[in-house]
Amino acid sequence: MIRVKFPPGRTPKLTFLANHPEAAEIRERLHQNIVLRRLQKADFDALAGDLAVVDYKKGDVLLSQGAHEMEQYFVLDGILKRVVASSEGKEMILRFAREDEMDTSYAAWKLRTPAPYSIRAVTKARVAKLPLPQWVEFLDARPELKEDFEYEVMHLMSEVMAHTITLHLLDAPGRVHRFFRKHPDLSERVPKKELASYLNLSAETLSRLKHAGKI
């Protein structure tokens, strides 16, 4: 079981949305989130009371692989990554999440299993979050939102599966081309080392492909 903890002095500060000095701007951003954008005002206000806003530094861990206490994350700014690690410490990046997207370990929580991956900040990131039990209680009272959310969870699972298949079926230039085509907005924002790891390449190979004009 892999557990990652914050180094001493690195625990991010948590501020509830209701008390945040930038609450109005954050609420506006949350209204653009892929899961929350159809929420009516009364429902949004009910959720806002439970949301905490956290600013993470690059490399900070939001969720540790193997954890049992899980949260729901809405990305306000920056980029997160979902990472799975072997007992030998070898890691694989499963996906990136950027502004207006979300990440979760909802399936594991429903199955009552430990988190199968970690979630970390690729860049400086601002996230709104709440414990999964509270989020699920909120969803259960709103069937339409629950349907939208579970559809997005299945979409993310399908995305991760497609990425894993791509690593086996496409050569190095093909993998890079596919990423640039599907995620043009991330191609210049994700650090080269992180992008190379996601594509199962070395940073040197990625640079060589760029310099050779193959991507």
FIKOLZA-1660 file (N, C-alpha, C; in steps of 0.1 Angstrom, whole numbers, plus 5000, padded with zeros to 4 digits):
% residues 215
   i   px   py   pz ch aa at
   1 5009 4988 5000  A  M  N
   1 5000 5000 5000  A  M CA
   1 5009 5012 5000  A  M  C
   2 5006 5022 4991  A  I  N
   2 5014 5034 4990  A  I CA
   2 5007 5045 4997  A  I  C
   3 5014 5052 5006  A  R  N
   3 5008 5064 5012  A  R CA
   3 5018 5075 5011  A  R  C
   4 5013 5087 5007  A  V  N
   4 5022 5098 5005  A  V CA
   4 5017 5109 5014  A  V  C
   5 5026 5115 5022  A  K  N
   5 5022 5125 5032  A  K CA
   5 5029 5139 5028  A  K  C
   6 5023 5150 5033  A  F  N
   6 5030 5162 5031  A  F CA
   6 5042 5163 5040  A  F  C
   7 5053 5169 5034  A  P  N
   7 5065 5171 5043  A  P CA
   7 5061 5181 5054  A  P  C
   8 5069 5182 5065  A  P  N
   8 5066 5191 5075  A  P CA
   8 5065 5205 5070  A  P  C
   9 5055 5213 5074  A  G  N
   9 5053 5227 5070  A  G CA
   9 5047 5228 5057  A  G  C
  10 5042 5218 5050  A  R  N
  10 5037 5219 5037  A  R CA
  10 5022 5217 5037  A  R  C
  11 5015 5216 5048  A  T  N
  11 5001 5213 5048  A  T CA
  11 4994 5226 5043  A  T  C
  12 4986 5225 5032  A  P  N
  12 4980 5237 5026  A  P CA
  12 4969 5243 5036  A  P  C
  13 4968 5256 5035  A  K  N
  13 4958 5263 5043  A  K CA
  13 4944 5261 5037  A  K  C
  14 4934 5258 5045  A  L  N
  14 4920 5255 5040  A  L CA
  14 4912 5267 5045  A  L  C
  15 4904 5272 5036  A  T  N
  15 4894 5283 5039  A  T CA
  15 4881 5279 5034  A  T  C
  16 4870 5279 5042  A  F  N
  16 4857 5276 5037  A  F CA
  16 4852 5288 5027  A  F  C
  17 4845 5284 5017  A  L  N
  17 4841 5293 5007  A  L CA
  17 4834 5305 5012  A  L  C
  18 4826 5303 5022  A  A  N
  18 4818 5314 5028  A  A CA
  18 4827 5325 5034  A  A  C
  19 4839 5321 5039  A  N  N
  19 4848 5330 5046  A  N CA
  19 4859 5335 5037  A  N  C
  20 4859 5330 5024  A  H  N
  20 4871 5333 5015  A  H CA
  20 4870 5348 5010  A  H  C
  21 4881 5355 5010  A  P  N
  21 4880 5369 5006  A  P CA
  21 4877 5370 4991  A  P  C
  22 4879 5360 4983  A  E  N
  22 4876 5360 4969  A  E CA
  22 4863 5351 4966  A  E  C
  23 4854 5351 4975  A  A  N
  23 4843 5342 4974  A  A CA
  23 4835 5344 4961  A  A  C
  24 4832 5357 4958  A  A  N
  24 4824 5360 4946  A  A CA
  24 4830 5354 4933  A  A  C
  25 4843 5357 4932  A  E  N
  25 4850 5352 4920  A  E CA
  25 4851 5336 4919  A  E  C
  26 4853 5330 4931  A  I  N
  26 4853 5316 4932  A  I CA
  26 4840 5310 4928  A  I  C
  27 4829 5316 4934  A  R  N
  27 4816 5311 4930  A  R CA
  27 4813 5311 4915  A  R  C
  28 4817 5322 4909  A  E  N
  28 4815 5324 4895  A  E CA
  28 4823 5313 4887  A  E  C
  29 4835 5310 4892  A  R  N
  29 4843 5299 4886  A  R CA
  29 4836 5286 4887  A  R  C
  30 4831 5283 4899  A  L  N
  30 4825 5270 4902  A  L CA
  30 4812 5268 4893  A  L  C
  31 4806 5279 4889  A  H  N
  31 4794 5278 4881  A  H CA
  31 4798 5273 4867  A  H  C
  32 4811 5274 4863  A  Q  N
  32 4816 5269 4850  A  Q CA
  32 4820 5255 4851  A  Q  C
  33 4820 5249 4862  A  N  N
  33 4826 5235 4864  A  N CA
  33 4817 5225 4856  A  N  C
  34 4823 5215 4850  A  I  N
  34 4816 5206 4842  A  I CA
  34 4805 5199 4849  A  I  C
  35 4806 5197 4862  A  V  N
  35 4795 5190 4870  A  V CA
  35 4785 5200 4876  A  V  C
  36 4790 5212 4879  A  L  N
  36 4781 5221 4887  A  L CA
  36 4774 5231 4878  A  L  C
  37 4777 5232 4866  A  R  N
  37 4772 5243 4857  A  R CA
  37 4757 5244 4856  A  R  C
  38 4750 5233 4858  A  R  N
  38 4735 5233 4857  A  R CA
  38 4728 5234 4870  A  R  C
  39 4735 5236 4881  A  L  N
  39 4729 5237 4894  A  L CA
  39 4721 5250 4895  A  L  C
  40 4709 5248 4901  A  Q  N
  40 4701 5260 4904  A  Q CA
  40 4707 5267 4916  A  Q  C
  41 4704 5280 4917  A  K  N
  41 4710 5289 4927  A  K CA
  41 4708 5283 4941  A  K  C
  42 4696 5278 4944  A  A  N
  42 4693 5273 4958  A  A CA
  42 4702 5261 4961  A  A  C
  43 4704 5252 4951  A  D  N
  43 4712 5240 4953  A  D CA
  43 4727 5244 4954  A  D  C
  44 4731 5254 4945  A  F  N
  44 4745 5258 4946  A  F CA
  44 4748 5265 4959  A  F  C
  45 4739 5273 4964  A  D  N
  45 4741 5279 4977  A  D CA
  45 4742 5268 4988  A  D  C
  46 4734 5258 4987  A  A  N
  46 4735 5247 4997  A  A CA
  46 4748 5240 4997  A  A  C
  47 4753 5238 4985  A  L  N
  47 4766 5231 4983  A  L CA
  47 4777 5240 4988  A  L  C
  48 4777 5253 4985  A  A  N
  48 4787 5263 4988  A  A CA
  48 4790 5263 5003  A  A  C
  49 4780 5260 5011  A  G  N
  49 4783 5261 5025  A  G CA
  49 4792 5250 5030  A  G  C
  50 4793 5239 5022  A  D  N
  50 4802 5228 5026  A  D CA
  50 4816 5228 5019  A  D  C
  51 4818 5237 5010  A  L  N
  51 4830 5237 5002  A  L CA
  51 4841 5244 5009  A  L  C
  52 4853 5238 5008  A  A  N
  52 4865 5244 5013  A  A CA
  52 4874 5247 5001  A  A  C
  53 4881 5258 5002  A  V  N
  53 4890 5263 4991  A  V CA
  53 4904 5261 4996  A  V  C
  54 4913 5254 4988  A  V  N
  54 4927 5252 4992  A  V CA
  54 4936 5256 4980  A  V  C
  55 4947 5263 4983  A  D  N
  55 4957 5266 4974  A  D CA
  55 4969 5256 4976  A  D  C
  56 4972 5249 4965  A  Y  N
  56 4982 5238 4966  A  Y CA
  56 4995 5243 4958  A  Y  C
  57 5006 5239 4963  A  K  N
  57 5019 5241 4956  A  K CA
  57 5021 5230 4946  A  K  C
  58 5030 5232 4937  A  K  N
  58 5034 5222 4927  A  K CA
  58 5039 5210 4935  A  K  C
  59 5034 5198 4932  A  G  N
  59 5039 5186 4939  A  G CA
  59 5031 5182 4951  A  G  C
  60 5022 5191 4956  A  D  N
  60 5014 5187 4968  A  D CA
  60 5005 5176 4965  A  D  C
  61 5002 5168 4975  A  V  N
  61 4993 5156 4974  A  V CA
  61 4980 5159 4980  A  V  C
  62 4969 5158 4971  A  L  N
  62 4956 5160 4976  A  L CA
  62 4950 5147 4981  A  L  C
  63 4953 5136 4975  A  L  N
  63 4948 5123 4979  A  L CA
  63 4960 5113 4978  A  L  C
  64 4961 5105 4988  A  S  N
  64 4972 5095 4988  A  S CA
  64 4967 5081 4984  A  S  C
  65 4974 5074 4975  A  Q  N
  65 4970 5061 4972  A  Q CA
  65 4969 5052 4984  A  Q  C
  66 4958 5045 4986  A  G  N
  66 4957 5036 4997  A  G CA
  66 4949 5043 5008  A  G  C
  67 4945 5056 5007  A  A  N
  67 4938 5063 5017  A  A CA
  67 4923 5058 5018  A  A  C
  68 4917 5059 5029  A  H  N
  68 4903 5055 5031  A  H CA
  68 4894 5068 5032  A  H  C
  69 4900 5079 5037  A  E  N
  69 4892 5091 5037  A  E CA
  69 4894 5099 5024  A  E  C
  70 4883 5101 5017  A  M  N
  70 4884 5106 5004  A  M CA
  70 4875 5119 5002  A  M  C
  71 4879 5127 4992  A  E  N
  71 4872 5139 4990  A  E CA
  71 4868 5141 4975  A  E  C
  72 4859 5150 4973  A  Q  N
  72 4855 5154 4959  A  Q CA
  72 4862 5167 4956  A  Q  C
  73 4869 5168 4944  A  Y  N
  73 4877 5180 4940  A  Y CA
  73 4871 5187 4928  A  Y  C
  74 4870 5200 4929  A  F  N
  74 4866 5208 4917  A  F CA
  74 4878 5218 4915  A  F  C
  75 4884 5217 4903  A  V  N
  75 4896 5225 4900  A  V CA
  75 4892 5239 4896  A  V  C
  76 4897 5249 4903  A  L  N
  76 4894 5263 4900  A  L CA
  76 4905 5269 4892  A  L  C
  77 4917 5265 4895  A  D  N
  77 4929 5270 4887  A  D CA
  77 4940 5260 4888  A  D  C
  78 4948 5259 4877  A  G  N
  78 4960 5250 4877  A  G CA
  78 4956 5236 4872  A  G  C
  79 4966 5227 4874  A  I  N
  79 4964 5213 4868  A  I CA
  79 4967 5203 4879  A  I  C
  80 4959 5193 4880  A  L  N
  80 4961 5181 4888  A  L CA
  80 4965 5169 4880  A  L  C
  81 4970 5159 4886  A  K  N
  81 4973 5146 4879  A  K CA
  81 4968 5135 4888  A  K  C
  82 4963 5124 4882  A  R  N
  82 4960 5112 4888  A  R CA
  82 4971 5102 4886  A  R  C
  83 4977 5096 4896  A  V  N
  83 4989 5088 4895  A  V CA
  83 4987 5075 4903  A  V  C
  84 4991 5064 4897  A  V  N
  84 4991 5051 4903  A  V CA
  84 5005 5046 4905  A  V  C
  85 5009 5041 4916  A  A  N
  85 5022 5036 4919  A  A CA
  85 5023 5022 4923  A  A  C
  86 5033 5015 4919  A  S  N
  86 5035 5001 4923  A  S CA
  86 5042 5000 4936  A  S  C
  87 5043 4989 4942  A  S  N
  87 5050 4987 4955  A  S CA
  87 5065 4990 4954  A  S  C
  88 5070 4989 4941  A  E  N
  88 5084 4992 4939  A  E CA
  88 5086 5007 4937  A  E  C
  89 5076 5015 4937  A  G  N
  89 5077 5029 4935  A  G CA
  89 5076 5034 4921  A  G  C
  90 5074 5025 4911  A  K  N
  90 5072 5029 4897  A  K CA
  90 5058 5035 4896  A  K  C
  91 5058 5047 4889  A  E  N
  91 5045 5054 4888  A  E CA
  91 5040 5056 4873  A  E  C
  92 5027 5057 4872  A  M  N
  92 5021 5059 4859  A  M CA
  92 5010 5070 4861  A  M  C
  93 5011 5081 4852  A  I  N
  93 5001 5091 4853  A  I CA
  93 4989 5087 4844  A  I  C
  94 4977 5087 4850  A  L  N
  94 4965 5082 4844  A  L CA
  94 4958 5093 4836  A  L  C
  95 4958 5106 4842  A  R  N
  95 4951 5117 4835  A  R CA
  95 4955 5130 4842  A  R  C
  96 4952 5141 4835  A  F  N
  96 4953 5154 4840  A  F CA
  96 4940 5160 4841  A  F  C
  97 4938 5169 4851  A  A  N
  97 4925 5177 4853  A  A CA
  97 4929 5191 4854  A  A  C
  98 4922 5200 4846  A  R  N
  98 4925 5214 4846  A  R CA
  98 4913 5222 4851  A  R  C
  99 4913 5235 4849  A  E  N
  99 4903 5244 4854  A  E CA
  99 4889 5239 4848  A  E  C
 100 4879 5240 4856  A  D  N
 100 4865 5237 4853  A  D CA
 100 4863 5222 4852  A  D  C
 101 4873 5214 4855  A  E  N
 101 4871 5199 4856  A  E CA
 101 4871 5195 4870  A  E  C
 102 4870 5182 4872  A  M  N
 102 4869 5177 4886  A  M CA
 102 4878 5164 4887  A  M  C
 103 4881 5160 4899  A  D  N
 103 4886 5147 4901  A  D CA
 103 4880 5141 4914  A  D  C
 104 4881 5128 4915  A  T  N
 104 4873 5121 4925  A  T CA
 104 4878 5107 4926  A  T  C
 105 4875 5100 4938  A  S  N
 105 4877 5086 4939  A  S CA
 105 4864 5080 4943  A  S  C
 106 4854 5085 4937  A  Y  N
 106 4840 5081 4940  A  Y CA
 106 4837 5066 4938  A  Y  C
 107 4842 5060 4928  A  A  N
 107 4840 5046 4926  A  A CA
 107 4846 5037 4937  A  A  C
 108 4858 5041 4941  A  A  N
 108 4864 5034 4952  A  A CA
 108 4857 5036 4965  A  A  C
 109 4852 5048 4968  A  W  N
 109 4844 5051 4980  A  W CA
 109 4831 5042 4980  A  W  C
 110 4824 5042 4968  A  K  N
 110 4812 5034 4967  A  K CA
 110 4815 5019 4970  A  K  C
 111 4826 5014 4965  A  L  N
 111 4830 5000 4967  A  L CA
 111 4836 4997 4980  A  L  C
 112 4838 5008 4988  A  R  N
 112 4845 5007 5001  A  R CA
 112 4859 5001 5000  A  R  C
 113 4866 5005 4990  A  T  N
 113 4880 5001 4989  A  T CA
 113 4889 5013 4990  A  T  C
 114 4902 5011 4993  A  P  N
 114 4911 5022 4994  A  P CA
 114 4912 5029 4981  A  P  C
 115 4917 5042 4982  A  A  N
 115 4919 5049 4969  A  A CA
 115 4929 5042 4961  A  A  C
 116 4926 5039 4948  A  P  N
 116 4935 5031 4940  A  P CA
 116 4946 5040 4933  A  P  C
 117 4946 5053 4935  A  Y  N
 117 4956 5062 4929  A  Y CA
 117 4957 5074 4938  A  Y  C
 118 4967 5082 4936  A  S  N
 118 4969 5094 4943  A  S CA
 118 4965 5106 4933  A  S  C
 119 4962 5117 4939  A  I  N
 119 4959 5129 4931  A  I CA
 119 4969 5140 4936  A  I  C
 120 4976 5146 4927  A  R  N
 120 4987 5156 4931  A  R CA
 120 4986 5168 4922  A  R  C
 121 4992 5179 4927  A  A  N
 121 4992 5191 4919  A  A CA
 121 5004 5191 4909  A  A  C
 122 5001 5193 4897  A  V  N
 122 5012 5194 4887  A  V CA
 122 5018 5208 4887  A  V  C
 123 5009 5218 4888  A  T  N
 123 5013 5232 4889  A  T CA
 123 5007 5237 4902  A  T  C
 124 5010 5250 4905  A  K  N
 124 5002 5256 4916  A  K CA
 124 4987 5255 4912  A  K  C
 125 4979 5251 4922  A  A  N
 125 4965 5248 4919  A  A CA
 125 4956 5253 4930  A  A  C
 126 4944 5258 4926  A  R  N
 126 4934 5262 4936  A  R CA
 126 4922 5252 4934  A  R  C
 127 4918 5246 4945  A  V  N
 127 4908 5236 4944  A  V CA
 127 4897 5238 4954  A  V  C
 128 4884 5236 4950  A  A  N
 128 4873 5236 4960  A  A CA
 128 4870 5221 4963  A  A  C
 129 4868 5218 4975  A  K  N
 129 4866 5203 4978  A  K CA
 129 4857 5202 4990  A  K  C
 130 4852 5189 4992  A  L  N
 130 4844 5185 5003  A  L CA
 130 4845 5170 5005  A  L  C
 131 4843 5165 5017  A  P  N
 131 4844 5151 5019  A  P CA
 131 4834 5143 5010  A  P  C
 132 4838 5132 5005  A  L  N
 132 4829 5124 4997  A  L CA
 132 4816 5120 5003  A  L  C
 133 4816 5116 5016  A  P  N
 133 4803 5113 5022  A  P CA
 133 4793 5125 5021  A  P  C
 134 4798 5137 5023  A  Q  N
 134 4789 5149 5022  A  Q CA
 134 4784 5151 5007  A  Q  C
 135 4794 5149 4998  A  W  N
 135 4791 5151 4984  A  W CA
 135 4780 5141 4979  A  W  C
 136 4782 5128 4984  A  V  N
 136 4772 5118 4980  A  V CA
 136 4758 5121 4986  A  V  C
 137 4758 5125 4998  A  E  N
 137 4745 5129 5004  A  E CA
 137 4738 5140 4996  A  E  C
 138 4746 5150 4992  A  F  N
 138 4741 5161 4984  A  F CA
 138 4736 5155 4970  A  F  C
 139 4743 5146 4964  A  L  N
 139 4739 5140 4951  A  L CA
 139 4726 5132 4953  A  L  C
 140 4725 5124 4964  A  D  N
 140 4714 5116 4965  A  D CA
 140 4701 5124 4966  A  D  C
 141 4702 5136 4971  A  A  N
 141 4690 5144 4971  A  A CA
 141 4686 5151 4958  A  A  C
 142 4695 5150 4948  A  R  N
 142 4694 5157 4935  A  R CA
 142 4696 5147 4924  A  R  C
 143 4687 5139 4920  A  P  N
 143 4689 5128 4910  A  P CA
 143 4695 5132 4897  A  P  C
 144 4691 5144 4892  A  E  N
 144 4696 5149 4879  A  E CA
 144 4711 5152 4880  A  E  C
 145 4715 5158 4891  A  L  N
 145 4729 5161 4893  A  L CA
 145 4737 5148 4895  A  L  C
 146 4731 5139 4902  A  K  N
 146 4738 5126 4904  A  K CA
 146 4740 5119 4891  A  K  C
 147 4730 5120 4882  A  E  N
 147 4731 5113 4869  A  E CA
 147 4742 5120 4861  A  E  C
 148 4743 5133 4861  A  D  N
 148 4753 5141 4854  A  D CA
 148 4767 5137 4859  A  D  C
 149 4768 5137 4873  A  F  N
 149 4781 5134 4879  A  F CA
 149 4786 5120 4876  A  F  C
 150 4777 5110 4877  A  E  N
 150 4781 5096 4874  A  E CA
 150 4784 5094 4860  A  E  C
 151 4778 5101 4851  A  Y  N
 151 4782 5101 4837  A  Y CA
 151 4796 5106 4835  A  Y  C
 152 4799 5117 4842  A  E  N
 152 4813 5123 4841  A  E CA
 152 4823 5113 4847  A  E  C
 153 4820 5106 4858  A  V  N
 153 4829 5096 4864  A  V CA
 153 4831 5085 4854  A  V  C
 154 4821 5080 4847  A  M  N
 154 4823 5070 4837  A  M CA
 154 4831 5075 4825  A  M  C
 155 4829 5087 4821  A  H  N
 155 4837 5093 4811  A  H CA
 155 4851 5094 4814  A  H  C
 156 4854 5097 4827  A  L  N
 156 4868 5098 4831  A  L CA
 156 4875 5084 4831  A  L  C
 157 4867 5074 4835  A  M  N
 157 4872 5060 4835  A  M CA
 157 4874 5055 4821  A  M  C
 158 4866 5059 4812  A  S  N
 158 4868 5056 4798  A  S CA
 158 4880 5063 4792  A  S  C
 159 4882 5075 4796  A  E  N
 159 4894 5083 4792  A  E CA
 159 4906 5076 4796  A  E  C
 160 4907 5072 4809  A  V  N
 160 4919 5065 4814  A  V CA
 160 4921 5052 4807  A  V  C
 161 4911 5045 4804  A  M  N
 161 4912 5032 4797  A  M CA
 161 4917 5034 4783  A  M  C
 162 4912 5045 4776  A  A  N
 162 4917 5048 4762  A  A CA
 162 4931 5052 4762  A  A  C
 163 4935 5059 4772  A  H  N
 163 4949 5063 4773  A  H CA
 163 4958 5051 4775  A  H  C
 164 4954 5042 4784  A  T  N
 164 4962 5030 4787  A  T CA
 164 4964 5022 4774  A  T  C
 165 4953 5020 4767  A  I  N
 165 4954 5013 4754  A  I CA
 165 4963 5019 4744  A  I  C
 166 4962 5033 4744  A  T  N
 166 4971 5040 4735  A  T CA
 166 4985 5038 4737  A  T  C
 167 4989 5036 4750  A  L  N
 167 5003 5034 4753  A  L CA
 167 5008 5021 4747  A  L  C
 168 4999 5012 4745  A  H  N
 168 5003 4999 4740  A  H CA
 168 5002 4998 4725  A  H  C
 169 4993 5006 4719  A  L  N
 169 4990 5004 4704  A  L CA
 169 4998 5014 4696  A  L  C
 170 5001 5026 4701  A  L  N
 170 5007 5036 4693  A  L CA
 170 5022 5038 4696  A  L  C
 171 5030 5041 4685  A  D  N
 171 5044 5044 4687  A  D CA
 171 5045 5058 4694  A  D  C
 172 5058 5061 4697  A  A  N
 172 5060 5074 4704  A  A CA
 172 5055 5086 4697  A  A  C
 173 5058 5088 4684  A  P  N
 173 5052 5100 4678  A  P CA
 173 5036 5100 4678  A  P  C
 174 5031 5088 4676  A  G  N
 174 5016 5086 4676  A  G CA
 174 5010 5090 4689  A  G  C
 175 5017 5086 4700  A  R  N
 175 5011 5090 4713  A  R CA
 175 5012 5105 4716  A  R  C
 176 5023 5111 4711  A  V  N
 176 5024 5126 4713  A  V CA
 176 5014 5133 4704  A  V  C
 177 5012 5129 4692  A  H  N
 177 5002 5135 4683  A  H CA
 177 4988 5134 4689  A  H  C
 178 4985 5122 4694  A  R  N
 178 4972 5121 4700  A  R CA
 178 4969 5130 4711  A  R  C
 179 4979 5132 4720  A  F  N
 179 4978 5141 4731  A  F CA
 179 4976 5155 4726  A  F  C
 180 4984 5159 4717  A  F  N
 180 4983 5173 4712  A  F CA
 180 4970 5176 4705  A  F  C
 181 4964 5165 4699  A  R  N
 181 4952 5167 4692  A  R CA
 181 4940 5168 4702  A  R  C
 182 4940 5159 4712  A  K  N
 182 4929 5159 4722  A  K CA
 182 4931 5169 4733  A  K  C
 183 4943 5174 4736  A  H  N
 183 4945 5183 4747  A  H CA
 183 4954 5195 4743  A  H  C
 184 4951 5202 4732  A  P  N
 184 4960 5213 4727  A  P CA
 184 4962 5223 4738  A  P  C
 185 4952 5226 4747  A  D  N
 185 4954 5236 4757  A  D CA
 185 4964 5232 4768  A  D  C
 186 4966 5219 4769  A  L  N
 186 4976 5214 4780  A  L CA
 186 4990 5212 4774  A  L  C
 187 4991 5212 4761  A  S  N
 187 5004 5208 4756  A  S CA
 187 5016 5217 4760  A  S  C
 188 5012 5230 4762  A  E  N
 188 5023 5240 4766  A  E CA
 188 5022 5243 4781  A  E  C
 189 5013 5237 4788  A  R  N
 189 5011 5240 4802  A  R CA
 189 5017 5229 4811  A  R  C
 190 5016 5217 4806  A  V  N
 190 5021 5206 4814  A  V CA
 190 5036 5205 4813  A  V  C
 191 5044 5205 4824  A  P  N
 191 5059 5205 4823  A  P CA
 191 5063 5193 4815  A  P  C
 192 5074 5194 4807  A  K  N
 192 5079 5184 4798  A  K CA
 192 5081 5171 4805  A  K  C
 193 5086 5171 4817  A  K  N
 193 5089 5159 4824  A  K CA
 193 5076 5151 4827  A  K  C
 194 5066 5159 4831  A  E  N
 194 5053 5153 4834  A  E CA
 194 5046 5147 4822  A  E  C
 195 5047 5155 4811  A  L  N
 195 5041 5151 4798  A  L CA
 195 5048 5138 4793  A  L  C
 196 5061 5138 4794  A  A  N
 196 5068 5126 4789  A  A CA
 196 5064 5114 4797  A  A  C
 197 5063 5115 4811  A  S  N
 197 5059 5104 4819  A  S CA
 197 5045 5099 4816  A  S  C
 198 5036 5108 4813  A  Y  N
 198 5022 5105 4809  A  Y CA
 198 5022 5097 4796  A  Y  C
 199 5031 5100 4787  A  L  N
 199 5031 5093 4774  A  L CA
 199 5041 5081 4774  A  L  C
 200 5046 5078 4786  A  N  N
 200 5056 5067 4787  A  N CA
 200 5068 5069 4779  A  N  C
 201 5073 5081 4779  A  L  N
 201 5085 5084 4772  A  L CA
 201 5095 5090 4782  A  L  C
 202 5108 5091 4778  A  S  N
 202 5117 5099 4785  A  S CA
 202 5116 5113 4781  A  S  C
 203 5120 5123 4789  A  A  N
 203 5120 5137 4785  A  A CA
 203 5129 5139 4773  A  A  C
 204 5140 5131 4773  A  E  N
 204 5150 5133 4761  A  E CA
 204 5143 5128 4748  A  E  C
 205 5136 5117 4749  A  T  N
 205 5129 5113 4737  A  T CA
 205 5119 5123 4732  A  T  C
 206 5111 5129 4741  A  L  N
 206 5101 5139 4738  A  L CA
 206 5108 5151 4731  A  L  C
 207 5119 5155 4737  A  S  N
 207 5127 5166 4731  A  S CA
 207 5132 5163 4717  A  S  C
 208 5137 5151 4716  A  R  N
 208 5143 5146 4703  A  R CA
 208 5132 5146 4692  A  R  C
 209 5120 5141 4696  A  L  N
 209 5109 5141 4686  A  L CA
 209 5105 5155 4682  A  L  C
 210 5105 5165 4691  A  K  N
 210 5102 5178 4688  A  K CA
 210 5113 5184 4679  A  K  C
 211 5125 5182 4682  A  H  N
 211 5136 5188 4674  A  H CA
 211 5137 5182 4660  A  H  C
 212 5133 5170 4659  A  A  N
 212 5133 5163 4646  A  A CA
 212 5121 5166 4638  A  A  C
 213 5112 5174 4643  A  G  N
 213 5100 5178 4635  A  G CA
 213 5090 5168 4634  A  G  C
 214 5091 5157 4642  A  K  N
 214 5081 5146 4641  A  K CA
 214 5068 5149 4648  A  K  C
 215 5068 5159 4657  A  I  N
 215 5056 5163 4664  A  I CA
 215 5054 5178 4663  A  I  C
% end
